[in-house]
Amino acid sequence: MQVGADTHSVLLENARVRVLAARVEPGGKVPMHSHPGNVVYFLADAKVRVTTPDGKSVIRDIKGGTANWYEAVTHAVENVGTTEFREVQIELKGAAPGH
């Protein structure tokens, strides 16, 4: 990983998926980076600002214990809440062979 090495760690990687654990302290930032389509499981409640390359941003209130699907994206993330932002992210690398 070239971006977010201080906030993200690789739990598993193979030809089909990459599983990341992310922890961002309150006030912490993850610079602009990209993900392929992915599933995210949020481990705790948090509040983050997500900014896209065009400069638009949105505040998201994260609910721990929930999962979401996200299409491929390029963004920066800032923890604007008072609690640590924690998630497990499963990035898909492509369709299964034969499908």
C-alpha positions, 0 to 999 in steps of 0.5 A, a space after each residue: 500500500 502506498 497511501 494509508 500505511 499508517 492507518 491500514 493493514 493488509 489482513 489477507 491478499 490473494 488473486 481475487 481479494 484484498 482484506 484491509 483493517 483500517 483504524 483512524 484516530 479522531 482528527 486523523 486523515 487518509 490522503 487521496 487514494 483509490 479502491 476497486 469495488 468493495 464491501 466494508 464492515 464497520 466495527 464501531 460508530 464514527 463520523 467521517 468526512 469523505 472528499 472526492 478529487 473534484 473537491 466535493 465532500 460529505 459527512 457520513 455518520 457510520 453505524 458500527 455493526 453494519 456493512 455496505 457495498 461501494 463501487 470503485 472510488 477515489 477519495 480522501 477520508 478524515 475522522 471528524 468525530 470523537 471516536 476511533 474509526 474502525 473498519 474491515 474492507 474487502 476489495 474485489 479484484 475481479 470476477 471469479 473464473 468461469 463466471 
